[in-house]
Amino acid sequence: MSYSSDKRVAIAKGDRSKLVENALNLIDVPSKLKPTTRVFIKPNLVRLPSTSPYARVKGAYEPTISPVGDVNHRETIESLLKYLTSLGVRDVTIGEASGGAETPIIYKALALYELAEEYNANLVDLNYAESVRVPVKSMVLDRVWVPKVILDSEFTINLAVLKTHGGTAVTLCLKNWGIGIPPGRYYGSNKAGSRWAGADGTLPIHNRVPLERVFGQEVAVSKVLVDVCSARPPMLNIIDGYTVVDHERLGASSYRVRDANLVVAGYDLVAVDAVGARIMAIDPEKVIHIKYAQQMGLGTLDSCEIQVVGASIDEVGIPCNPLERQKETMLSLWHSPLGRE
């Protein structure tokens, strides 16, 4: 079942302990769930926290770009589990296919095994999960390996992070799902086989195709992640905006983390990313994977169609710096056409 016809995008701001609950209530998530609903959550746990002692063990390939904020906050995951439990949902699975470390190491580093036990949830490593080859309406790929646990779930939740990204200007819900669900057993580590190869080669990104850029963004990555999202789009999309990560200044190699204390949520995958981009003062019309996703029918970035509920973009906006080569993606004037309901 798809709820993408619902163009509401909720923005909750304030007390972190209530952000997830407030955002999801604004878009009537309780009406979509029953106690028996099989729920799957895909967090963004691509790397290990740099301050974790696990960052130095075998299988930890790279630390986060900052001590906090580069991956989901454990508190956000807990808030989501607590919310689902309050609705009586009993069948919840959390899955990630990390590219920056062996997934179980990240689970250990964030004490997610303990959290899953507390809330009676399952934890799976999507890199090695049983998978099915799914045909897609293609930009690059014609079929995509998708973990069976996702295909068998009745309600899929995409839990992304608020941050800019060198390859795609921003990394929000589309990228979290499109690069994060393909299993490493078929596509290799980091989905590009940079550390170990997969049985089906690698995704045609980075090292497998000529590097082509538009507005400073990698075209191949942008098209591939849209293809993956087309195979099985998530039903609910959430951006963890407890913090926001960007470059310290335009063109700087160093990163900064700032408190943002917000959560964005909605059913339309493209609309949520469009709102997330605008919050960071990035023009979604110039983020090519968001544009491609709209072209492929995954949702809308049209400000006239998106209904922002809760706080307005202007109220929560926190302008961010992409790479120097992506400066054209920045909104020249900090103004959003999307106001408050």
N, C-alpha and C positions, 0 to 999 in steps of 0.2 A: 504494500500500500504506500502511496506517495501523498505527502501533504504539501508539495511544493507550490500548489495553486494558492496557498495562504502566503501573502506577501508581507505579512507583519514581521518586523524586526524589533525585538525588545532591547532596550538599553537600561541596565540597572546600575546605579552608582551609589557608593556610600559604604556602609558597614559590610566588610567582607563576609562575615558569617551569614549574611542574608542575601548576598548578590545572586547566587544561583537560584535560590528559591524565588526571589522576586522576579527575576528575568523570565523564568519558566512559567510562573503563574500569569504573567502578562500576556503570554501567547497560548494559554489554556492547555498546557501539556497534560494535566491530570485527565482531561477528557479523552486523551489518546491512548491511555494505558489502563490495563486491567491487572489484577494480581497475578494472573497466569501468563501475561505477556513475556515472551522471551526477548530480553534487552541485551544489546551489544554496545559497548563503549570503546571507541578508539581514541585514546589520549595522544598527546604529542610528547613522547619520551625518546626522542631521537638520540640524545647523548646523556652522559653522566654529569651530575653537578660537579663542577671543578673542585669544590671544597670537600667532596666526599672521599673517604679513605678507599672506596671502591674504584676511584678514578685511576688507581695505580696497579690494579690487578690484571692478570692475563685476560684478554677478551674485552678490555676497556680501550677502545681504539682512539677515542677523542673525548675531551671534556667539553662541557658547555662553554659558550663564548663569554659567559659571565657567571658569577657564583649563584645567582638566582635569576629567574625570569626567562631563560632560554627554553625551558620545557615547562610542562604543566606543574603548577604548585600542588603539592600533596593535599593541601587544604581544599583546593578546588575539586579534586577527585573525591575527597571525603564528603564534601558538601553535596555533590551529585549523588553519591551512594546513599547518603542520609535522606535526601529528598525522595529518591525512588523507594526506599524502605518505608517512608512515611505514607506513600501511596499504596503500600501493600505489595509492591512488586517483589517477587521471590526468586526469579530466574535472571541473574545478571552475570554477564561475562565481560571482562576487560581484556583487550588484546592489542598488542603493538608488534610491529616488525622493525625493530630498531636498526639503523644503519651505522650508528656511532659507537655501538657496543653490543655485546651479546645481550639480548633483551632481559634474561633473568638477572643479570648483574644490576641493571637499572631498577628492576623490581626490588631487589635486595637493598640497593642504595637508598631508595625512597620508602623503605619499609612497607611496600605494597602487599606483600604476602600477609603480613599481620593485619593490614587494613581490610583486605579481601576476606580474611577469616572472620573478622569482627562483623562484617556486613553480609556474610554468607555468599560472597561473590566468587566467581571462577576467574583465574588468571591464565591466559594462554600466550604462547610465543607464536605470533603469526608467521615468523620466518620459517617455521617447521610444521605449520598446521596443514592438515589435509585440505587440499584445494581442488577447485574445479575450473576448467578453462571456459571462460564466458565470452561469447561473441559481442563485439561492441560496434556502435556507429562511429566510424573511425576517422581520426585525423592522421594518425601514424600507424597504430596497431589495429589488427582485425580481431584479435582475441587476447584476453587478459586472464592470468591465473588469479583467482579470488578465493581466499580461505572459506571453506565450507561453513564455518561457524557464523560468518557474516551472512551468507546466503540463507542459512536456516533461521536466522533471527527475525523476529517480527517487528522490532523497533530498533533502529540503529542510530547511535548518537556519536557525532563527530565532535570531539573536544579539542579545539585548537588553541594556539597561543597568539598574543598580539605582538608582532614584531616585523621589522623589515628583513629583507633577505637579499644576498648578493646575486643569486641567479634569477630571481623572479620579482624583485622589488619588494614584495611583501610575502609573508608566509602565514596564511590564515587557514580557513577550512578546506578550500579546494586542494591546496598543497598537502595539508596534513593527511587527507584521505588519499589523494592521488599518488603520492610517493610513499605513504606510510602503510598501506594495506597489502601491496604486492609481496608475496613471500620470498624471502631470500633463497630458499632451497631451489627456486627456479630462476631467480634473477641475480643472485649473488649479493654480497654485502653492499650496503649503500645503494642497491639496485643497479649499480654500475660495475660490480665485480672488482672493486678496487682492492679488496683484501682476500676474498675468496669467491670463486665462480659458482654460478648456479647451473642447474641441470639443463635449463632452456636458454642459456646465454644470458645476456643482460638487457635491461631496458635500453632503447636507443637514445641515450642521453650522454652528455659529457664526452666520454672517450670513444663513442661509436659513430659519431656523425660530425660533419663539418660544423664549426661553431658559427652560428648565425644569431645576430642580436637585433632586437627592435626595442627602441627606448632603453637600451642597455641591458635587456633581459634575454635570457637564453630561449630561443624559439623551440628547440627540441624538447627541453624539459617542460615547457608550457603546454605543448601539444600532447605529450605523453600523459601528463597528470590529468588532463581533461579526458583523455581516452579511458583511463582507469576509473575516474569518477563516473563516466557514462556506463560502465559495466554494472555497477550497483550503487547508485547515489545514496548517501546517508539521508535519513528521514528528519533528524533534528541536528542542527549545527549550533555549537556554542563556542564563543571565543573567551578564553580565560584572560581577562585584562586586569588581573590583580596588579601586574606590572607590565610595562611596555619596554621593548628592547629596540634600540636603533643605533646608528653611528653617532659618536660623540659630536661630530660636526660633519658637514658635507665633505666627502672625500677622505675622511679620517678612517684609519684601519681599526682604531679602538672602538669599543662598544660602550654604551651606557645603559643603565637600567633605572627607570623611574617608576615610582608608584603611580598607578592610574586608578586603581580601585573601582573597576567596572567589569561587567559581564555583558556580552552581546549574544543574543540567541534568536533563532528563527528556523523556519522549515525550508525556505528557498535558499539553496546553497550559494547561488551567485549574489543574491540580495544581501545575505549576511556578510559576505566578503566585501561587497561594495560599501556597506556601512562601516565595516572595520577599517577599510582603506581610507575612507573619508575622515574617520576619527583621527587617523595619523596624518591627515592633510596630504594624502596620496590620491591622485585622480584615478579611480577605477577604470575610466575610459582608456587610460594609457597603461594599465597593467594587463599585459597581453593574455595571460591565462584566464583572467576574469572575462575579458572580451571573447576569447575563444569559447569559454564555457557557455556564455549567453548564445553565441552563434550555434552551438551544438544542442541548444534546447534545455540546458540544465538550470535555467532560471533567468532572472532579469537584474540588470544594474540600472535600469531606468528609474530615475528619482521620482518620476510622476506615478510609477506603479508601486513603489515601496512605501509601506505605511510604518513609520517609526513610532513605537509606543514606549511610554516611560520617559526617560530623560531624552533630550534632544542631542544631536551631534554637536551643536555649538556649545552646549553645556559641558560636555565631557571631552571635547577635542584636545588632543595633545600632539601638536605637529612634530613629525619625525624626519630624520635625515636618511635617505637611501644612499647608495653609492654615488660618486660623482658622475659616472656615466649614465645614471638613471635620474638625474636632476630634472629632466623634462617631465617626469611623472609627478612632481610636486605641484600641488595646487598653488597657483601664484598668489591668490588671495585667500586667506583663511575664512571661507564662507561656505556653508552647505545649503543646498536647496531643500534639504530634508529637515523639516522642523519637528515640533512636538505635536502629538495627536491632540 
